């Protein structure tokens, strides 16, 4: 059985286009997974790990722009190469700070699409984040006091390819970071015994843990203390207001380059 097909994630809300282009690309030897919205694509992307995302911009819900924002790192690099459909001239400013692999007009001629897909895959074949070699496993420490949410985060992060250790208190979370030296720590702002800003501050003071990235959520919850938010020394892009699991995982993936 063939196992080395390049993976394409095709994202569009038009069922006929998904069927036509999907079948065409499969016939040309690619493994194609289709998503009907940005929200659907975010979920499917985690386990599929595409070599290229073909993205329509004009969709309902979060649309192409919302999806693209969620998978773009602060430096403008996307988690996976993106070929954008229907890139209107009016959106030039939006794309200015994003490293898009290519653009193609819609409706697109399938042979033209095939050429562009091949070009992008050739150009990105040597990049570490898109290479065909096995993906590097990222280690996470999760700090979450609510048992059900802690279990959910552990499960979803594991499904997304992370190695996860989860803890209920701030002190346990800090101790695990010092012992395990994970790629990132993901935690609720208010944890028992030690808040997230205190954990981050301590990690930055220790030579062996200064490089650990942090994602903190729950900044708008009723128990969030303003002084803890003010003292939180991490990039704004790593601060999340609520407990939305998809947002927590997507931001962590962007931060760690997973």
HELIX and SHEET records of a PDB file:
HELIX    1   1 UNK A   15  UNK A   27  1                                  13    
HELIX    2   2 UNK A   38  UNK A   48  1                                  11    
HELIX    3   3 UNK A   63  UNK A   70  1                                   8    
HELIX    4   4 UNK A   89  UNK A   91  5                                   3    
HELIX    5   5 UNK A   92  UNK A   95  1                                   4    
HELIX    6   6 UNK A  110  UNK A  124  1                                  15    
HELIX    7   7 UNK A  147  UNK A  159  1                                  13    
HELIX    8   8 UNK A  170  UNK A  180  1                                  11    
HELIX    9   9 UNK A  196  UNK A  205  1                                  10    
HELIX   10  10 UNK A  207  UNK A  209  5                                   3    
HELIX   11  11 UNK A  226  UNK A  230  1                                   5    
HELIX   12  12 UNK A  236  UNK A  238  5                                   3    
HELIX   13  13 UNK A  245  UNK A  256  1                                  12    
SHEET    1   A 5 UNK A  31  UNK A  35  0                                        
SHEET    2   A 5 UNK A   7  UNK A  11  1                                        
SHEET    3   A 5 UNK A  52  UNK A  56  1                                        
SHEET    4   A 5 UNK A  82  UNK A  85  1                                        
SHEET    5   A 5 UNK A 102  UNK A 104  1                                        
SHEET    1   B 4 UNK A 162  UNK A 167  0                                        
SHEET    2   B 4 UNK A 138  UNK A 143  1                                        
SHEET    3   B 4 UNK A 184  UNK A 188  1                                        
SHEET    4   B 4 UNK A 213  UNK A 217  1                                        
END                                                                             
